[in-house]
Amino acid sequence: MFHFSFKGLTFDSPLLAASGTFGYGDEVADLIDINQLGGIMTKSVTLHPREGNPPPRIAETPAGMLNSIGLANPGVDSFIREILPRLSALETAVFINIAGSTLQEYVEVLDKLEKTDAFYAGYEINISCPNVKRGGMAFGIDPRTTERLTRRLRERTDKCLVMKLSPNVTRIEDIAAAAEAGGADALSAINTVVGMGIDIEKRTPLLHTVTGGLSGAAIKPIALAQVYKISRSAKLPLIGLGGISNYKDVIEFILAGADLVQIGTLNFKQPAAAVRIREELEAWCLKNNIANLHDLKGEMVSSC
């Protein structure tokens, strides 16, 4: 039904779990056979522990969710000691999502991980988070900074290096080109869209930070457009995400130019969604006599 390889990695499912929506993977082991997934992007790991933003930091919207978690995590040292050994035992591909406030923080986190003997596929570098006060977005909106960071990390690892891109830029193609020039192995797009909500009775914002990241079905058209733009300008493998809710959404992303996809907000409501969607994709491929779903990559027929 599906087969795709790059950077020495082979994927028999196009479905990966998006960072921040699946914990560190093992928390949902009782609800889903994790090894049926194509891979897992872990929750973000930073150099020092982070408590995250004060509540309220999650708010439901009519077609998605606003969040301003603020990259809450135990820090890389605790991650290496307590979490990474469990992840190494998984059969699916594990990508460690790294975030930082400065270029040096990104480098130090990666260096600490590289010194372990743990088994994992690679890294997803979060340069596109809209819900922290500093860092993150600063790296994801400037091509020169993106290229510099990517190059610094590339010099330190032979593992797969995936740069996660933000939609909150003028031209996402320029950021993609910068990551490619810096030596990235792949790109993931998109991260959340900046959004906000207001409680009209209290006249207060729904989030403590006022604005945060909008995810869910509402952003799928934006994500599709950005994936399409990137696929026409960059030569790197592309992981699409943003509002995927069913098998039809997955096929749309592949037709737009994605090689793989990530399931995000849907995981909060349906932790086993990726297994269900994989079954639906297999049925659709069988019905339509498609041997490998990846063969549909970029095969959208233009009406022009």
PALOTOR-102702 format. One record per residue (C-alpha): residue in one letter; x, y, z. Coordinates in steps of 0.001 Angstrom, whole numbers, padded with zeros to 6 digits. Layout:
REM PALOTOR-102702
+------+---------+---------+---------+
! type !       x !       y !       z !
+------+---------+---------+---------+
!    a !       X !       Y !       Z !
...
+------+---------+---------+---------+
***
This chain:
REM PALOTOR-102702
+------+---------+---------+---------+
! type !       x !       y !       z !
+------+---------+---------+---------+
!    m !  000000 !  000000 !  000000 !
!    f !  002815 !  002376 !  000847 !
!    h !  006580 !  002365 !  000551 !
!    f !  008996 !  005273 !  000732 !
!    s !  012684 !  005480 !  001629 !
!    f !  015171 !  008268 !  002233 !
!    k !  018291 !  008821 !  004337 !
!    g !  018498 !  005094 !  005045 !
!    l !  014993 !  005053 !  006537 !
!    t !  012098 !  003024 !  005142 !
!    f !  008453 !  003881 !  005767 !
!    d !  005679 !  001339 !  005232 !
!    s !  003052 !  003804 !  006429 !
!    p !  002796 !  007470 !  005460 !
!    l !  001344 !  008365 !  008873 !
!    l !  003505 !  009884 !  011603 !
!    a !  002427 !  011404 !  014915 !
!    a !  003026 !  015153 !  015114 !
!    s !  005104 !  016705 !  017871 !
!    g !  003173 !  017928 !  020877 !
!    t !  000134 !  015765 !  020159 !
!    f !  001439 !  012321 !  021116 !
!    g !  003552 !  013037 !  024166 !
!    y !  006795 !  011107 !  023920 !
!    g !  005082 !  008114 !  022351 !
!    d !  004869 !  005597 !  025147 !
!    e !  002052 !  007394 !  027017 !
!    v ! -000518 !  006020 !  024562 !
!    a !  000879 !  002492 !  024290 !
!    d ! -002292 !  001060 !  025871 !
!    l ! -004482 !  002756 !  023257 !
!    i ! -002627 !  002109 !  020022 !
!    d ! -000046 ! -000215 !  018487 !
!    i !  002649 !  002436 !  018059 !
!    n !  004635 !  000238 !  015707 !
!    q !  001870 !  000534 !  013112 !
!    l !  002780 !  004196 !  012714 !
!    g !  005312 !  005333 !  010167 !
!    g !  007017 !  007322 !  012907 !
!    i !  006734 !  009592 !  015935 !
!    m !  007838 !  013193 !  016329 !
!    t !  008380 !  013562 !  020065 !
!    k !  007204 !  016444 !  022178 !
!    s !  009756 !  019259 !  022023 !
!    v !  012935 !  018899 !  024059 !
!    t !  014846 !  021997 !  025237 !
!    l !  018171 !  022513 !  026963 !
!    h !  016629 !  023355 !  030341 !
!    p !  013308 !  022232 !  031858 !
!    r !  010342 !  024450 !  030985 !
!    e !  007105 !  024757 !  032902 !
!    g !  005457 !  026345 !  029893 !
!    n !  003038 !  029244 !  029802 !
!    p !  000518 !  029945 !  032585 !
!    p ! -003055 !  028740 !  032055 !
!    p ! -005325 !  029046 !  030288 !
!    r ! -003156 !  027707 !  027486 !
!    i ! -005587 !  025599 !  025443 !
!    a ! -008894 !  026724 !  023934 !
!    e ! -011233 !  024889 !  021610 !
!    t ! -012359 !  026587 !  018398 !
!    p ! -015210 !  025655 !  016029 !
!    a ! -012843 !  023809 !  013695 !
!    g ! -009726 !  023239 !  015727 !
!    m ! -007752 !  024275 !  018762 !
!    l ! -005735 !  027215 !  020027 !
!    n ! -002736 !  026366 !  022147 !
!    s ! -000039 !  028262 !  023965 !
!    i !  001639 !  025473 !  025903 !
!    g !  005025 !  027154 !  025725 !
!    l !  007130 !  024025 !  025072 !
!    a !  006689 !  022576 !  028558 !
!    n !  009164 !  019700 !  028966 !
!    p !  011577 !  018194 !  031513 !
!    g !  014742 !  019317 !  029712 !
!    v !  017219 !  017285 !  027679 !
!    d !  019121 !  015718 !  030587 !
!    s !  015956 !  014279 !  032116 !
!    f !  014754 !  013263 !  028658 !
!    i !  017950 !  011313 !  028031 !
!    r !  017858 !  009659 !  031440 !
!    e !  014163 !  008815 !  031773 !
!    i !  012475 !  008830 !  028369 !
!    l !  014958 !  008080 !  025593 !
!    p !  015681 !  004477 !  026711 !
!    r !  011998 !  003616 !  026299 !
!    l !  011813 !  005259 !  022883 !
!    s !  014854 !  003290 !  021727 !
!    a !  012873 !  000080 !  022169 !
!    l !  010177 !  001100 !  019671 !
!    e !  010226 ! -000423 !  016194 !
!    t !  008822 !  002665 !  014503 !
!    a !  010988 !  005637 !  013484 !
!    v !  011471 !  008114 !  016326 !
!    f !  012415 !  011726 !  015617 !
!    i !  013375 !  013899 !  018573 !
!    n !  011869 !  017358 !  018256 !
!    i !  014353 !  020011 !  019433 !
!    a !  013486 !  023598 !  020342 !
!    g !  015560 !  026452 !  021706 !
!    s !  015684 !  030158 !  022461 !
!    t !  019152 !  030663 !  020961 !
!    l !  021208 !  028989 !  018282 !
!    q !  023585 !  027719 !  020953 !
!    e !  020741 !  026053 !  022856 !
!    y !  019754 !  024057 !  019774 !
!    v !  023378 !  023004 !  019329 !
!    e !  023827 !  021975 !  022957 !
!    v !  020664 !  019869 !  022988 !
!    l !  021709 !  018041 !  019833 !
!    d !  025262 !  017529 !  021130 !
!    k !  023953 !  015944 !  024336 !
!    l !  021708 !  013592 !  022362 !
!    e !  024512 !  012671 !  019976 !
!    k !  026658 !  011521 !  022899 !
!    t !  024145 !  008819 !  023860 !
!    d !  024129 !  005309 !  022433 !
!    a !  020341 !  005395 !  022045 !
!    f !  018675 !  004227 !  018834 !
!    y !  016461 !  006755 !  017043 !
!    a !  015933 !  007934 !  013468 !
!    g !  016845 !  011590 !  013741 !
!    y !  015665 !  015056 !  014661 !
!    e !  012836 !  017430 !  013833 !
!    i !  014007 !  020980 !  014513 !
!    n !  011272 !  023296 !  015743 !
!    i !  012077 !  026715 !  014277 !
!    s !  008445 !  027697 !  013935 !
!    c !  006674 !  027777 !  017295 !
!    p !  004323 !  030794 !  017675 !
!    n !  003568 !  030354 !  021382 !
!    v !  006858 !  031131 !  023116 !
!    k !  008057 !  034636 !  023918 !
!    r !  011476 !  034301 !  022342 !
!    g !  013294 !  031895 !  020079 !
!    g !  011560 !  029447 !  017778 !
!    m !  009822 !  031800 !  015381 !
!    a !  012898 !  034030 !  015147 !
!    f !  014725 !  031173 !  013452 !
!    g !  011802 !  030228 !  011242 !
!    i !  011043 !  033599 !  009664 !
!    d !  014509 !  034627 !  008480 !
!    p !  016163 !  032595 !  005673 !
!    r !  019715 !  033516 !  006693 !
!    t !  019166 !  032463 !  010298 !
!    t !  017438 !  029266 !  009170 !
!    e !  020360 !  028341 !  006930 !
!    r !  022910 !  029152 !  009622 !
!    l !  021133 !  027032 !  012245 !
!    t !  020609 !  024141 !  009843 !
!    r !  024270 !  024188 !  008834 !
!    r !  025461 !  024228 !  012461 !
!    l !  023313 !  021211 !  013281 !
!    r !  024245 !  019404 !  010074 !
!    e !  027911 !  019622 !  011050 !
!    r !  027141 !  017752 !  014270 !
!    t !  025061 !  014790 !  013160 !
!    d !  024748 !  012173 !  010453 !
!    k !  021226 !  011339 !  011567 !
!    c !  018192 !  012484 !  009621 !
!    l !  017660 !  016233 !  010049 !
!    v !  014118 !  017529 !  009475 !
!    m !  013437 !  021273 !  009669 !
!    k !  009880 !  022202 !  010693 !
!    l !  008610 !  025288 !  008884 !
!    s !  006164 !  028003 !  009892 !
!    p !  003267 !  029274 !  007751 !
!    n !  003570 !  032680 !  009439 !
!    v !  006024 !  034031 !  006878 !
!    t !  005848 !  035992 !  003637 !
!    r !  007302 !  033248 !  001437 !
!    i !  007665 !  029779 !  002918 !
!    e !  009603 !  028759 ! -000195 !
!    d !  012470 !  031018 !  000875 !
!    i !  012699 !  029362 !  004284 !
!    a !  012574 !  025924 !  002658 !
!    a !  015386 !  026892 !  000287 !
!    a !  017477 !  028124 !  003222 !
!    a !  017023 !  024858 !  005110 !
!    e !  017935 !  022919 !  001976 !
!    a !  021061 !  025025 !  001465 !
!    g !  022030 !  024427 !  005095 !
!    g !  022005 !  020669 !  004635 !
!    a !  018597 !  019517 !  005863 !
!    d !  017532 !  016008 !  004869 !
!    a !  013814 !  016771 !  004864 !
!    l !  011214 !  019416 !  005673 !
!    s !  007980 !  019276 !  007655 !
!    a !  005224 !  021819 !  007092 !
!    i !  003299 !  023403 !  008516 !
!    n !  003396 !  024333 !  012174 !
!    t !  000416 !  026132 !  013688 !
!    v ! -001012 !  029409 !  012397 !
!    v ! -001051 !  032413 !  014750 !
!    g ! -004558 !  032913 !  016115 !
!    m ! -006570 !  034134 !  019095 !
!    g ! -010001 !  034043 !  020693 !
!    i ! -011933 !  036266 !  023114 !
!    d ! -014434 !  035459 !  025859 !
!    i ! -017089 !  038097 !  025183 !
!    e ! -018654 !  037786 !  028642 !
!    k ! -015398 !  038305 !  030532 !
!    r ! -013907 !  040433 !  027738 !
!    t ! -010664 !  038539 !  028165 !
!    p ! -008552 !  036509 !  025723 !
!    l ! -009052 !  032750 !  025736 !
!    l ! -005305 !  032257 !  026179 !
!    h ! -003099 !  033782 !  028864 !
!    t ! -000628 !  034790 !  026154 !
!    v ! -003473 !  036396 !  024105 !
!    t ! -002315 !  034783 !  020853 !
!    g ! -001215 !  031213 !  020263 !
!    g ! -001093 !  028528 !  017629 !
!    l ! -004217 !  027487 !  015738 !
!    s ! -004320 !  023859 !  014626 !
!    g ! -006939 !  021394 !  013439 !
!    a ! -009211 !  021147 !  010420 !
!    a ! -009427 !  024933 !  010054 !
!    i ! -005838 !  025193 !  008825 !
!    k ! -005867 !  022326 !  006310 !
!    p ! -006365 !  024538 !  003219 !
!    i ! -003474 !  026746 !  004369 !
!    a ! -001265 !  023721 !  004977 !
!    l ! -002075 !  022209 !  001585 !
!    a ! -001185 !  025429 ! -000196 !
!    q !  002123 !  025723 !  001654 !
!    v !  003036 !  022098 !  000974 !
!    y !  002260 !  022636 ! -002702 !
!    k !  004490 !  025733 ! -002831 !
!    i !  007388 !  023999 ! -001080 !
!    s !  007159 !  020884 ! -003252 !
!    r !  007512 !  022995 ! -006402 !
!    s !  010634 !  024784 ! -005177 !
!    a !  012563 !  022367 ! -002931 !
!    k !  013963 !  018961 ! -003815 !
!    l !  013949 !  017566 ! -000280 !
!    p !  011480 !  014966 !  001005 !
!    l !  008480 !  016744 !  002500 !
!    i !  006313 !  015795 !  005467 !
!    g !  002929 !  017524 !  005337 !
!    l !  000751 !  018315 !  008322 !
!    g ! -002069 !  020603 !  009316 !
!    g ! -005686 !  019613 !  009893 !
!    i ! -005558 !  016026 !  008658 !
!    s ! -008709 !  014249 !  009863 !
!    n ! -009258 !  011296 !  007501 !
!    y ! -007768 !  009259 !  004667 !
!    k ! -008964 !  011715 !  002014 !
!    d ! -006925 !  014466 !  003656 !
!    v ! -003820 !  012263 !  003502 !
!    i ! -004313 !  011650 ! -000212 !
!    e ! -004749 !  015392 ! -000794 !
!    f ! -001424 !  016126 !  000884 !
!    i !  000357 !  013489 ! -001181 !
!    l ! -001197 !  014802 ! -004384 !
!    a ! -000030 !  018293 ! -003369 !
!    g !  003557 !  017046 ! -003053 !
!    a !  004050 !  015507 !  000398 !
!    d !  005984 !  012259 !  000816 !
!    l !  004718 !  011575 !  004330 !
!    v !  002172 !  013208 !  006634 !
!    q !  001747 !  013850 !  010333 !
!    i ! -001449 !  013496 !  012339 !
!    g ! -001692 !  016260 !  014938 !
!    t ! -004712 !  017711 !  016715 !
!    l ! -006839 !  014667 !  015874 !
!    n ! -004683 !  012609 !  018260 !
!    f ! -006142 !  014450 !  021251 !
!    k ! -009629 !  013229 !  020381 !
!    q ! -008749 !  009917 !  018749 !
!    p ! -005347 !  008554 !  019850 !
!    a ! -005730 !  005568 !  017523 !
!    a ! -006702 !  007701 !  014524 !
!    a ! -003531 !  006870 !  012580 !
!    v ! -004295 !  003136 !  012687 !
!    r ! -007854 !  003733 !  011470 !
!    i ! -006707 !  006038 !  008697 !
!    r ! -004065 !  003538 !  007599 !
!    e ! -006755 !  000884 !  007226 !
!    e ! -008911 !  003303 !  005231 !
!    l ! -005978 !  004132 !  002948 !
!    e ! -005311 !  000450 !  002311 !
!    a ! -008953 ! -000090 !  001380 !
!    w ! -008921 !  002939 ! -000933 !
!    c ! -005728 !  001810 ! -002671 !
!    l ! -007130 ! -001686 ! -003167 !
!    k ! -010376 ! -000315 ! -004572 !
!    n ! -008510 !  001986 ! -006967 !
!    n ! -005835 ! -000558 ! -007955 !
!    i ! -002969 !  001545 ! -006559 !
!    a !  000063 ! -000516 ! -005578 !
!    n !  001942 !  002263 ! -003778 !
!    l !  000213 !  005371 ! -002487 !
!    h !  003505 !  007270 ! -002745 !
!    d !  003265 !  006995 ! -006540 !
!    l !  000601 !  009706 ! -006334 !
!    k !  003072 !  012277 ! -005007 !
!    g !  002602 !  015603 ! -006799 !
!    e !  000162 !  014057 ! -009270 !
!    m ! -002496 !  016731 ! -008866 !
!    v ! -003837 !  017581 ! -012279 !
!    s ! -003937 !  021339 ! -012894 !
!    s ! -007145 !  022766 ! -014338 !
!    c ! -005126 !  025361 ! -016244 !
+------+---------+---------+---------+
***
